[in-house]
Amino acid sequence: MDPGPDPTATWIDVAPADDVPHGEHRVYEVDGRFVAVYNVQDELYAIEDLCTHDGNPLAEGPVEGLEVICPRHGARFCLRTGAALSPPAYEPVATFPVGVSDGRIRIGRA
């Protein structure tokens, strides 16, 4: 995935492409926000590392398919869309464009 062609985003270089191996995730600070980057089936997804229910980190929770489960209260969020999929969370989590260009992971901000 080459993030370069999207003219609406400003891309921020965060890490080497191999920093997030298949089935794993890493958290990066981007513009004062913590963003979790997940590698699921060799696709990258980036969401804010913040449960919209209680404000605690999401990246500490397990991942099932394209869902991350909040480790505190079990709310589920879609990695692709950020949608809250189960209570106690009802608000979506922020998502970010993410891709690899020139061997580097880049996170976009609109």
C-alpha atoms as one frame of an Amber mdcrd trajectory, in Angstrom:
protein
   0.000   0.000   0.000   1.494   3.329  -1.019   0.072   6.240   0.981   1.597
   8.850  -1.313  -1.251   9.365  -3.811  -3.864  10.565  -1.280  -3.758  14.367
  -1.668  -6.070  14.963   1.314  -3.745  13.502   3.940  -0.485  14.609   5.463
   1.654  11.535   5.995   3.761  11.049   9.103   6.630   8.578   9.010   6.508
   6.440  12.161   8.626   3.289  11.749  10.279   0.774   9.430   7.775  -1.420
   7.584   8.909  -4.552   9.415   8.253  -2.971  12.838   4.716  -4.433  12.875
   4.926  -8.110  11.854   1.911 -10.134  10.780  -0.461 -10.717  13.715   1.077
  -8.025  15.911   0.594  -4.365  16.706   2.597  -1.383  17.911   1.639   1.956
  19.415   3.147   5.210  18.150   2.722   8.785  19.283   1.457  10.926  16.419
   0.739  14.604  16.988   0.233  14.048  20.712  -2.148  11.105  20.236  -1.352
   7.444  20.698  -2.133   5.460  17.549  -2.138   1.654  17.487  -1.115   0.074
  14.193  -2.289  -3.520  13.674  -1.094  -5.969  11.035  -3.988  -8.347  10.353
  -3.565 -10.733   7.420  -0.850  -8.443   6.027  -3.141  -5.398   6.013  -2.356
  -2.453   8.260  -5.025  -0.709  10.329  -4.520   2.335  12.538  -6.835   3.417
  15.346  -6.495   5.779  18.264  -5.346   3.795  21.281  -8.206   5.071  23.409
 -11.396   3.311  24.453 -14.299   5.707  23.946 -16.045   4.210  26.977 -13.466
   4.945  29.665 -10.427   6.530  28.008  -8.034   3.661  28.691  -5.696   2.069
  26.115  -7.200  -0.422  23.674  -3.960  -1.913  22.379  -3.504  -3.887  25.584
  -6.572  -5.955  24.647  -6.825  -9.039  22.460  -7.593  -8.972  18.743 -10.126
 -11.323  17.165 -10.257 -11.032  13.398 -10.737  -7.335  12.675 -11.913  -6.505
  16.201  -9.957  -5.270  19.190 -11.454  -5.957  22.607 -11.019  -3.402  25.370
  -9.146  -5.127  28.190 -11.103  -3.328  30.924 -14.787  -3.805  30.092 -14.887
  -5.922  26.942 -16.148  -3.350  24.447 -15.304  -4.332  20.879 -14.155  -1.991
  18.131 -13.744  -2.575  14.398 -10.154  -2.029  13.288 -11.286  -1.103   9.779
 -13.939   1.507  10.616 -13.454   2.295  14.304 -17.111   1.445  14.980 -18.067
   0.486  18.520 -19.491  -3.018  18.135 -20.618  -3.783  21.686 -21.438  -2.076
  24.970 -20.343  -0.482  27.121 -18.841   1.598  24.279 -21.230   3.363  21.933
 -18.965   5.947  20.265 -16.498   4.940  17.530 -12.764   5.189  17.992 -10.814
   7.411  15.582  -9.171   5.667  12.628  -6.284   6.877  10.477  -5.098   6.107
   6.970  -1.998   3.913   7.153   0.326   2.457   4.593   3.862   1.588   3.622
   5.922   3.733   1.308   9.655   3.449   0.669   9.896   0.736   3.328   8.369
   2.939   6.031   5.028   2.837   7.858   3.230   6.122   7.426   0.124   7.295
   9.227  -2.073   9.906   7.613  -3.914  12.774   9.117  -6.537  14.629   7.170
